[in-house]
Amino acid sequence: MKQYSAVIKDGLILLAVSTLFVTVCGQFFKSLKKSVATDPMVTSVIQGKIQGLDAALGDKAYSEADKKEFATKELFQKTRANKQDEFGRTPLMWVAYANLLDAKEVGELDKKRVAFVEFMTKNGADLNARDKDGWTPLMWASWSGLNLVATKLVELGASGEGADRQGNTALTLAAQKGQTEIVKLLLGKGVDKAFATKSGKKAADFAREGLSQYPDKAAQYQAIMGLL
Amino acid sequence: MLTAAKNYFAEFKVLKTASREFWLINIITFFDMMAYFSTVNIITLYLTTNVGFNDVDSGAWVGIYSLYVTAFIFGVGSVCDVIGIKKSYYIGIVLLIIARLGFGLAPGFLTGDALKNVVIVFILMMSLGVAFMGPIHNTAMRRFTTKENRSTGFNVYYLIMNVGAIFAGFAVTDGFRNWLGDVKGNLAIMIFAFVMYVICFFCTWLINENNYADPTERTDTKELLKTRPIQVFLSVWKEKPFRRLVLFLMLTIGVRLVFTHQFLVMPKYYTRVLYGDFDLGLANSINPFIIIVGLILLIPIINKFDTFKLIVVGMAVSASSLLFMALPIQWFLSVPGVHNLSQAYKFVIFAQITVFAFGELIFSPRFTEYIAVVAPKDKVASYMSLAALPMFIAKPINGFVSGILVAGFSYEGIRAKIDSGNIAYGDSPEYMWAVYFLAALVSPIAVIAMKRVLTASHVEKKAADLAAAELSET
């Protein structure tokens, strides 16, 4: 063992220097950008674990919360369910978001996420909350192509009207992405199909653009153009 | 080209007489690389998706991991020489087995801060394990090859490393993620890595470490412990050539860090500007594939040129690769065959990977050569081992910076905002790459500007050679 002591000593020095170095670096970079820890509810949504939402909003979580701030469990749940991240997104927006190419995967995710929408709204999530760009959960679902989630949001009272800071609406986003079912849903709810974005484009213009850009989704875009 | 390929493989004939141990080391290397690259391909995604770290923290922890790997390599290098190949492998492999199994299983049992803390412990264990594996592969290759077949042996070793990296990408990473989705796929990749190390463990068990290919190379292990890392550093840091080397290495950090972006930044960039189920493993397989083809076909041609020029040209090519990703993405919609943003992003990604790999192929092998030229003859090994110092400092900083940049410019959901026109250039992933491009561009420019200082040893060496030649003539 004695023969190793010098090397172990050097190893410990290197370890200490490394740790000190990363600690200083960490403090410096943290002072540059205040990072917000990921909401465990968002992690649960991504992982598809609904019990994670229950843990964040349930009795145990409330018992550990500051009672001065949250006089009632309902207030705690409502505040918690609408907690925004640094881009203003609420957990419900994360429920309504997916960025997948494979239609089968999107379909499977869509089915699973419906229960999340129900759970979140039951616990006070704002259906018409807006992120920093002005997107609502329904706009996220429209872009993501989560048909069942969008349907559930509309059923529960989410508004299809309203635009983001560029003038995009749930309808223009759905038309742009070739989400035929969501376009049908929104038109069925009577949203304004003549509404134009700041760049002067209407939903039909986005569908026409999509048709030329994504020939593999021609059927969807043609169907949307027919609806509009 | 065909002749170059034939010549490359013709060399392998000398390995006919190589021992079983030589091939076992190559098998271990292959499985180790499969496990290593499949893990690093997804490590930032794993930390975010499966563990719950935000982008800043996941980048930071990968940076810290790489810092500890470098720190531990300094420390364990001489320990490996003394305790022997088998024990070193056992220690490294057992640490990696525990870490990978932990990564794979912990998210199923723990949540929140408890999970994060446990994963941090596994990250540190993995860094120590990786630190053991690197030096011991090299030592083993040396021990199980003779002077005659050593260079070919190392060529095979390098080839197998890259083949492992290729398979780890398109086969393992994409295979599991496409099969099980990103969340379960990441965990399955960790379990796969665990299985790889179990196989490595059994291969190690079969090694006879006393089967020296060249018995004259047996050394007194007690003597080896006298070379202590900090002592080595203290003995050379005052030397002018060493300071010159450090200057050179510092200047080239910008470009050399581009390689680390492949694991720190690219996975999140790919899956966010394209789609979550993008074949990121395939993208990460392109680099080692080009390196293999290039090694076989281009190296004999490239080697005819001057080292310093090759370093500058190679670095300039590598740095310029980032320009593709730094330009406004809409510009690429005018490229023939590119009709939409997804195709534009795929175009810039493929262009960056290809151009960078060519640059790397030109400059990377010349680095070692440069160090050997700068170092005094009796201190080449010390200079080589300390050449990692600037990267030791740069890697964690790069980890922190990458985390901040990804969180600000390549966050989850950004593609939706790009599609809808909510992202100006200053908020876009392209802006992030512009920052990296400028940092990388500093390297070739600074090296050209400092050419006189950096090549002083070359001049001195040439003068000495000339004087020696004149002396022998008289």
Interface residues (C-beta under 8 A of the other chain):
Chain A: Q3 Y4 A6 V7 D10 G11 I13 L14 L15 V17 S18 F21 V22 C25 G26 F29 L32 K33 S35 V36 A37 T38 P40 T43 I46 Q47 G48 G52 A55 E86 F87 R89 Y97 A98 N99 L100 L101 D102 E105 D133 W135 W140 W143 S144 D164 R165 Q166 N168 L173 Q176 K177 T197 S199 S212 Q213 Y214 P215
Chain B: T48 T49 N50 G52 F53 N54 D55 V56 D57 A60 G63 I64 L67 Y68 A71 F72 F74 G75 V76 S78 V79 V82 P107 T111 G112 G181 V183 K222 L225 R228 P229 I230 Q231 T271 R272 L274 Y275 G276 D277 F278 H339 N340 I393 P396 I397 F400 V401 G403 I404 A407 G408 Y411 E412 G413 R415 A416 K417 D419 S420 G421 N422
